[in-house]
């Protein structure tokens, strides 16, 4: 339908933009960079604790 109207589609997919309540956080924790309790305590701006796991917030902290 876009082509018929002379339009094109650009899709910007950013897979690392996932909220802490997304099912992957619970079901596929290996998809994310993980940290330790010490990381979350020492740098809470860079790490989020979800349940019993600690995840980097949107970037590899290294």
Backbone as XML, in Angstrom:
<?xml version="1.0"?>
<chain id="A" units="angstrom">
  <residue number="1" name="UNK">
    <atom name="N" x="0.818" y="-1.188" z="0.000"/>
    <atom name="CA" x="0.000" y="0.000" z="0.000"/>
    <atom name="C" x="0.869" y="1.263" z="0.000"/>
  </residue>
  <residue number="2" name="UNK">
    <atom name="N" x="2.001" y="1.209" z="0.718"/>
    <atom name="CA" x="2.879" y="2.373" z="0.716"/>
    <atom name="C" x="3.436" y="2.622" z="-0.679"/>
  </residue>
  <residue number="3" name="UNK">
    <atom name="N" x="3.883" y="1.563" z="-1.329"/>
    <atom name="CA" x="4.457" y="1.674" z="-2.673"/>
    <atom name="C" x="3.447" y="2.291" z="-3.646"/>
  </residue>
  <residue number="4" name="UNK">
    <atom name="N" x="2.208" y="1.879" z="-3.530"/>
    <atom name="CA" x="1.161" y="2.418" z="-4.403"/>
    <atom name="C" x="1.000" y="3.930" z="-4.224"/>
  </residue>
  <residue number="5" name="UNK">
    <atom name="N" x="1.367" y="4.434" z="-3.060"/>
    <atom name="CA" x="1.230" y="5.857" z="-2.775"/>
    <atom name="C" x="2.553" y="6.616" z="-2.902"/>
  </residue>
  <residue number="6" name="UNK">
    <atom name="N" x="3.571" y="5.915" z="-3.418"/>
    <atom name="CA" x="4.873" y="6.550" z="-3.599"/>
    <atom name="C" x="5.643" y="6.757" z="-2.306"/>
  </residue>
  <residue number="7" name="UNK">
    <atom name="N" x="5.324" y="5.951" z="-1.303"/>
    <atom name="CA" x="5.984" y="6.076" z="-0.009"/>
    <atom name="C" x="6.857" y="4.863" z="0.257"/>
  </residue>
  <residue number="8" name="UNK">
    <atom name="N" x="7.832" y="5.040" z="1.163"/>
    <atom name="CA" x="8.683" y="3.941" z="1.605"/>
    <atom name="C" x="8.646" y="3.884" z="3.124"/>
  </residue>
  <residue number="9" name="UNK">
    <atom name="N" x="9.045" y="2.759" z="3.653"/>
    <atom name="CA" x="9.032" y="2.570" z="5.094"/>
    <atom name="C" x="10.459" y="2.354" z="5.580"/>
  </residue>
  <residue number="10" name="UNK">
    <atom name="N" x="10.831" y="3.083" z="6.615"/>
    <atom name="CA" x="12.095" y="2.853" z="7.301"/>
    <atom name="C" x="11.735" y="2.395" z="8.707"/>
  </residue>
  <residue number="11" name="UNK">
    <atom name="N" x="12.248" y="1.247" z="9.095"/>
    <atom name="CA" x="11.973" y="0.703" z="10.414"/>
    <atom name="C" x="13.252" y="0.761" z="11.235"/>
  </residue>
  <residue number="12" name="UNK">
    <atom name="N" x="13.204" y="1.404" z="12.366"/>
    <atom name="CA" x="14.346" y="1.524" z="13.257"/>
    <atom name="C" x="14.088" y="0.611" z="14.448"/>
  </residue>
  <residue number="13" name="UNK">
    <atom name="N" x="14.705" y="-0.560" z="14.437"/>
    <atom name="CA" x="14.520" y="-1.553" z="15.487"/>
    <atom name="C" x="15.728" y="-1.510" z="16.407"/>
  </residue>
  <residue number="14" name="UNK">
    <atom name="N" x="15.503" y="-1.228" z="17.677"/>
    <atom name="CA" x="16.589" y="-1.137" z="18.646"/>
    <atom name="C" x="16.334" y="-2.180" z="19.737"/>
  </residue>
  <residue number="15" name="UNK">
    <atom name="N" x="16.937" y="-3.358" z="19.611"/>
    <atom name="CA" x="16.607" y="-4.449" z="20.531"/>
    <atom name="C" x="17.062" y="-4.245" z="21.969"/>
  </residue>
  <residue number="16" name="UNK">
    <atom name="N" x="17.979" y="-3.318" z="22.227"/>
    <atom name="CA" x="18.409" y="-3.133" z="23.610"/>
    <atom name="C" x="17.515" y="-2.166" z="24.377"/>
  </residue>
  <residue number="17" name="UNK">
    <atom name="N" x="16.455" y="-1.670" z="23.760"/>
    <atom name="CA" x="15.523" y="-0.793" z="24.455"/>
    <atom name="C" x="14.356" y="-1.629" z="24.978"/>
  </residue>
  <residue number="18" name="UNK">
    <atom name="N" x="14.575" y="-2.225" z="26.129"/>
    <atom name="CA" x="13.583" y="-3.113" z="26.733"/>
    <atom name="C" x="13.380" y="-2.670" z="28.183"/>
  </residue>
  <residue number="19" name="UNK">
    <atom name="N" x="12.146" y="-2.521" z="28.595"/>
    <atom name="CA" x="11.841" y="-2.120" z="29.963"/>
    <atom name="C" x="12.097" y="-3.274" z="30.942"/>
  </residue>
  <residue number="20" name="UNK">
    <atom name="N" x="12.379" y="-2.944" z="32.197"/>
    <atom name="CA" x="12.634" y="-3.998" z="33.191"/>
    <atom name="C" x="11.469" y="-4.955" z="33.398"/>
  </residue>
  <residue number="21" name="UNK">
    <atom name="N" x="10.248" y="-4.570" z="33.015"/>
    <atom name="CA" x="9.107" y="-5.473" z="33.186"/>
    <atom name="C" x="8.795" y="-6.273" z="31.917"/>
  </residue>
  <residue number="22" name="UNK">
    <atom name="N" x="9.664" y="-6.184" z="30.902"/>
    <atom name="CA" x="9.458" y="-6.966" z="29.672"/>
    <atom name="C" x="9.623" y="-8.456" z="29.995"/>
  </residue>
  <residue number="23" name="UNK">
    <atom name="N" x="8.810" y="-9.334" z="29.410"/>
    <atom name="CA" x="8.896" y="-10.767" z="29.697"/>
    <atom name="C" x="10.283" y="-11.374" z="29.453"/>
  </residue>
  <residue number="24" name="UNK">
    <atom name="N" x="11.052" y="-10.832" z="28.521"/>
    <atom name="CA" x="12.394" y="-11.382" z="28.269"/>
    <atom name="C" x="13.280" y="-11.278" z="29.509"/>
  </residue>
  <residue number="25" name="UNK">
    <atom name="N" x="13.106" y="-10.241" z="30.307"/>
    <atom name="CA" x="13.937" y="-10.082" z="31.499"/>
    <atom name="C" x="13.756" y="-11.297" z="32.401"/>
  </residue>
  <residue number="26" name="UNK">
    <atom name="N" x="12.546" y="-11.762" z="32.532"/>
    <atom name="CA" x="12.246" y="-12.931" z="33.359"/>
    <atom name="C" x="12.557" y="-14.235" z="32.629"/>
  </residue>
  <residue number="27" name="UNK">
    <atom name="N" x="12.135" y="-14.332" z="31.360"/>
    <atom name="CA" x="12.202" y="-15.595" z="30.630"/>
    <atom name="C" x="13.518" y="-15.843" z="29.901"/>
  </residue>
  <residue number="28" name="UNK">
    <atom name="N" x="14.225" y="-14.791" z="29.528"/>
    <atom name="CA" x="15.464" y="-14.924" z="28.754"/>
    <atom name="C" x="16.555" y="-14.008" z="29.315"/>
  </residue>
  <residue number="29" name="UNK">
    <atom name="N" x="16.932" y="-14.143" z="30.571"/>
    <atom name="CA" x="17.898" y="-13.221" z="31.160"/>
    <atom name="C" x="19.246" y="-13.225" z="30.449"/>
  </residue>
  <residue number="30" name="UNK">
    <atom name="N" x="19.564" y="-14.294" z="29.743"/>
    <atom name="CA" x="20.818" y="-14.369" z="29.007"/>
    <atom name="C" x="20.895" y="-13.403" z="27.834"/>
  </residue>
  <residue number="31" name="UNK">
    <atom name="N" x="19.786" y="-12.822" z="27.455"/>
    <atom name="CA" x="19.773" y="-11.829" z="26.381"/>
    <atom name="C" x="20.425" y="-10.509" z="26.826"/>
  </residue>
  <residue number="32" name="UNK">
    <atom name="N" x="20.627" y="-10.332" z="28.131"/>
    <atom name="CA" x="21.042" y="-9.053" z="28.684"/>
    <atom name="C" x="22.391" y="-9.141" z="29.378"/>
  </residue>
  <residue number="33" name="UNK">
    <atom name="N" x="23.076" y="-8.006" z="29.455"/>
    <atom name="CA" x="24.321" y="-7.908" z="30.218"/>
    <atom name="C" x="23.930" y="-7.910" z="31.691"/>
  </residue>
  <residue number="34" name="UNK">
    <atom name="N" x="24.520" y="-8.843" z="32.435"/>
    <atom name="CA" x="24.176" y="-8.962" z="33.847"/>
    <atom name="C" x="25.317" y="-8.479" z="34.723"/>
  </residue>
  <residue number="35" name="UNK">
    <atom name="N" x="24.953" y="-8.083" z="35.922"/>
    <atom name="CA" x="25.922" y="-7.619" z="36.900"/>
    <atom name="C" x="25.725" y="-8.347" z="38.209"/>
  </residue>
  <residue number="36" name="UNK">
    <atom name="N" x="26.356" y="-7.821" z="39.236"/>
    <atom name="CA" x="26.280" y="-8.432" z="40.565"/>
    <atom name="C" x="25.546" y="-7.497" z="41.529"/>
  </residue>
  <residue number="37" name="UNK">
    <atom name="N" x="25.260" y="-8.011" z="42.709"/>
    <atom name="CA" x="24.645" y="-7.168" z="43.738"/>
    <atom name="C" x="25.561" y="-5.991" z="44.070"/>
  </residue>
  <residue number="38" name="UNK">
    <atom name="N" x="26.878" y="-6.227" z="44.060"/>
    <atom name="CA" x="27.831" y="-5.138" z="44.323"/>
    <atom name="C" x="27.723" y="-4.055" z="43.252"/>
  </residue>
  <residue number="39" name="UNK">
    <atom name="N" x="27.579" y="-4.467" z="41.986"/>
    <atom name="CA" x="27.426" y="-3.493" z="40.904"/>
    <atom name="C" x="26.206" y="-2.612" z="41.150"/>
  </residue>
  <residue number="40" name="UNK">
    <atom name="N" x="25.086" y="-3.236" z="41.489"/>
    <atom name="CA" x="23.842" y="-2.487" z="41.708"/>
    <atom name="C" x="23.969" y="-1.543" z="42.901"/>
  </residue>
  <residue number="41" name="UNK">
    <atom name="N" x="24.648" y="-1.992" z="43.935"/>
    <atom name="CA" x="24.809" y="-1.164" z="45.134"/>
    <atom name="C" x="25.773" y="0.004" z="44.872"/>
  </residue>
  <residue number="42" name="UNK">
    <atom name="N" x="26.876" y="-0.277" z="44.162"/>
    <atom name="CA" x="27.911" y="0.740" z="43.949"/>
    <atom name="C" x="27.609" y="1.696" z="42.797"/>
  </residue>
  <residue number="43" name="UNK">
    <atom name="N" x="26.786" y="1.274" z="41.846"/>
    <atom name="CA" x="26.490" y="2.115" z="40.675"/>
    <atom name="C" x="25.029" y="1.936" z="40.259"/>
  </residue>
  <residue number="44" name="UNK">
    <atom name="N" x="24.083" y="2.391" z="41.090"/>
    <atom name="CA" x="22.659" y="2.176" z="40.797"/>
    <atom name="C" x="22.173" y="2.863" z="39.523"/>
  </residue>
  <residue number="45" name="UNK">
    <atom name="N" x="22.902" y="3.844" z="39.027"/>
    <atom name="CA" x="22.501" y="4.496" z="37.774"/>
    <atom name="C" x="22.780" y="3.599" z="36.571"/>
  </residue>
  <residue number="46" name="UNK">
    <atom name="N" x="23.680" y="2.650" z="36.728"/>
    <atom name="CA" x="24.061" y="1.778" z="35.606"/>
    <atom name="C" x="23.493" y="0.366" z="35.698"/>
  </residue>
  <residue number="47" name="UNK">
    <atom name="N" x="22.922" y="0.001" z="36.848"/>
    <atom name="CA" x="22.416" y="-1.356" z="37.032"/>
    <atom name="C" x="21.034" y="-1.330" z="37.665"/>
  </residue>
  <residue number="48" name="UNK">
    <atom name="N" x="20.189" y="-2.286" z="37.275"/>
    <atom name="CA" x="18.841" y="-2.428" z="37.823"/>
    <atom name="C" x="18.683" y="-3.834" z="38.376"/>
  </residue>
  <residue number="49" name="UNK">
    <atom name="N" x="18.101" y="-3.937" z="39.544"/>
    <atom name="CA" x="17.805" y="-5.240" z="40.129"/>
    <atom name="C" x="16.364" y="-5.589" z="39.803"/>
  </residue>
  <residue number="50" name="UNK">
    <atom name="N" x="16.178" y="-6.761" z="39.196"/>
    <atom name="CA" x="14.840" y="-7.245" z="38.845"/>
    <atom name="C" x="14.734" y="-8.652" z="39.427"/>
  </residue>
  <residue number="51" name="UNK">
    <atom name="N" x="13.891" y="-8.787" z="40.443"/>
    <atom name="CA" x="13.821" y="-10.074" z="41.141"/>
    <atom name="C" x="15.152" y="-10.334" z="41.824"/>
  </residue>
  <residue number="52" name="UNK">
    <atom name="N" x="15.762" y="-11.467" z="41.515"/>
    <atom name="CA" x="17.041" y="-11.823" z="42.127"/>
    <atom name="C" x="18.227" y="-11.558" z="41.196"/>
  </residue>
  <residue number="53" name="UNK">
    <atom name="N" x="17.975" y="-10.960" z="40.034"/>
    <atom name="CA" x="19.044" y="-10.720" z="39.052"/>
    <atom name="C" x="19.334" y="-9.231" z="38.918"/>
  </residue>
  <residue number="54" name="UNK">
    <atom name="N" x="20.567" y="-8.953" z="38.504"/>
    <atom name="CA" x="21.014" y="-7.572" z="38.292"/>
    <atom name="C" x="21.361" y="-7.418" z="36.822"/>
  </residue>
  <residue number="55" name="UNK">
    <atom name="N" x="20.828" y="-6.371" z="36.190"/>
    <atom name="CA" x="21.044" y="-6.132" z="34.759"/>
    <atom name="C" x="21.639" y="-4.760" z="34.535"/>
  </residue>
  <residue number="56" name="UNK">
    <atom name="N" x="22.517" y="-4.663" z="33.530"/>
    <atom name="CA" x="23.043" y="-3.353" z="33.137"/>
    <atom name="C" x="21.907" y="-2.567" z="32.508"/>
  </residue>
  <residue number="57" name="UNK">
    <atom name="N" x="21.889" y="-1.286" z="32.765"/>
    <atom name="CA" x="20.842" y="-0.406" z="32.241"/>
    <atom name="C" x="21.222" y="0.075" z="30.840"/>
  </residue>
  <residue number="58" name="UNK">
    <atom name="N" x="20.832" y="-0.670" z="29.814"/>
    <atom name="CA" x="20.907" y="-0.192" z="28.429"/>
    <atom name="C" x="22.267" y="-0.159" z="27.776"/>
  </residue>
  <residue number="59" name="UNK">
    <atom name="N" x="23.321" y="-0.523" z="28.494"/>
    <atom name="CA" x="24.639" y="-0.516" z="27.864"/>
    <atom name="C" x="25.558" y="-1.456" z="28.626"/>
  </residue>
  <residue number="60" name="UNK">
    <atom name="N" x="26.583" y="-1.904" z="27.954"/>
    <atom name="CA" x="27.610" y="-2.704" z="28.595"/>
    <atom name="C" x="28.430" y="-1.769" z="29.472"/>
  </residue>
  <residue number="61" name="UNK">
    <atom name="N" x="28.516" y="-2.022" z="30.764"/>
    <atom name="CA" x="29.205" y="-1.083" z="31.651"/>
    <atom name="C" x="30.713" y="-1.059" z="31.447"/>
  </residue>
  <residue number="62" name="UNK">
    <atom name="N" x="31.244" y="-1.924" z="30.608"/>
    <atom name="CA" x="32.683" y="-1.969" z="30.386"/>
    <atom name="C" x="33.042" y="-1.254" z="29.112"/>
  </residue>
</chain>
